[in-house]
Amino acid sequence: MGSRRKGREAALRILYFMDVSNVSGTQAIRSYWGHLSNEDAPVEDIDFANRLVRAYADHKDDVNEIIRSSSHHWRIERMPIVDRNVLRVAIVELREMVDIPKRVTLNEAVELAKRFGSEGSGAFVNGVLDRIATELGKS
């Protein structure tokens, strides 16, 4: 499994922790790598995950507003925690990491949603992210 995939998984876990614990990105990163992660991750995985988490923490309001405006009939607060955090990871990636193609970001997000979310998470994330990627103009 590639470093970016492992990094996305770690970022999802860290954002989940931030969401349920109401801690800062810095606190969540420190807690995750210091106490919660049960693996010795390569430096590339750690760096990629931390970049995603920091970018989300720096642009939290903007990212959440993108989700709100693109997820018709779903309030962000009522979304399953996994789904909204998969969306957050993917939006940060779409906005901040221009070297990663849109299709890769969308495919990886759908896989994360299927793996960690509920039965309908993959389809939900795919639909919302496709709309967001188009709105962001990511080719």
PyMOL commands that set and color helices and strands:
alter all, ss='L'
color gray80, all
select helices_A, chain A and resi 3-21+25-36+43-58+60-70+76-78+81-96+102-116+121-136
alter helices_A, ss='H'
color red, helices_A
deselect
rebuild
show_as cartoon
